[in-house]
Amino acid sequence: MDKPLTTLQTIIIHMNTNEHWHDFICYCQHREAGLRKLAYKHLETFISNAKTWESKD
């Protein structure tokens, strides 16, 4: 019987089609692998990039 997907695995699968989310996907992959320090570097990059996105408000 297959093991159910974790939340991070589900995010990786569904968000992998958006290039703007690349660093967030890397964050999820590294967190899933237990690589916290590397994961947080990608999260910092993602947040920095996200701050520059245009708001649709």
Secondary structure, DSSP 8 states (H G I E B T S, - for coil): ------HHHHHHHHHTT-GGGHHHHHHHHHHHTT-HHHHHHHHHHHHHHHTTS----
